[in-house]
Amino acid sequence: MILVPAFTFLLKMDEKEARATSIFCILPMVIASSIFYFNSSYIEFGTGILCAVGGIIGGFIGAKLLNKLSDKYLKIFFTAFLIYVAIRLILQGIS
């Protein structure tokens, strides 16, 4: 949620480049943190495998959609998603 806006506003990348680059940036962080969590026995493998399968399917669908959607619609969807997440966080904080 931070990298895409930073890439588009600060580095002047277009939406598709920003999304693809942010996904690429996540890989080294995931590998490094996974090693530490594995060594500390914090990984629940059943849930992790299910999430990995969902992530692979979602990543494939997302990559295909990225090529078909215009930057305008990507911005609209991403903004709507951020607003949704913000509202959920606010409501969780209230209750």
N, C-alpha and C positions, 0 to 999 in steps of 0.2 A: 504494500500500500504506500510505501514511501519511495521506493526506487522509480516506479513508473512516472509519477508526477515530477520527481527530481530530474529524471532523464529528459522529459519533454520540456520542462520550463527552464532548467539550468543549462542543459547540454543541447537544447534545441533539436532533439531527436523527434522523428515522427512517431506516432502512437505504436505502429507495428514494430519498429526497431526498439522502442523503449520496452515493450512487453517481452519481446524475444530476448533482449539483453538482460532484463531483470530475472527471467527464468534461468538463463545461463549463469548468472551470478549466484543463484541459490544453491547450485550443485556443490561447490566446494564447502559451503557452510553446512550443508546437510551431511556430507561425508565426514567432516571433522567432528561435528556434534554427535553423530551416530557412533563414532568410535568411543567417545567418552561415555555416552549413555550405555553402550554395550558393555564396556569394562566395569561399569557400576551396576550392572544387571537391572537397569531401569526399563528395558524394552519388553513390551508385551507382544510377543511374536504373532499370535493369532490376529489381533487387531491390526498390527503393523502390516501384515501381509494383505489383509482385506483393504486397508487404506492404500497400499502400494498398487494393488490391482485397479482400484478406483482412480488413483492418480494417473496411471498409465492410460486408461481409457479416456479420462477427462483431458489429459494432455494431448492425446491424439485428436480428439474432437475439437479442443480449443485451438490447436495449431491449424486445423482445417478451416475453422471459422475465421481465424485471424486473416487468412488469405482472401476470404470472401466479403468481409465487412469493411466498410469505409471507416476512415479515422473519425469521422463525425459520430457514427453510431458507437464506436468503441469508447469515445469520451462520454457519451450519454450513458451507456451501460455501466462504465466504471464509476461515474459520478453517482448514479442511482445506487450502486452497490455500497459505496462509501457512506451515503446518507442512511441506507438501511442499517449498516453496521453501527453507525454512530447512534441511531435511535435505539437499537437493541442495547448498546452499552449504557446509554442514559437510563433506559427503563430498568436494567438490571441493577444499576446503582441506586435507584429510587426504592426498589422493593427489597 
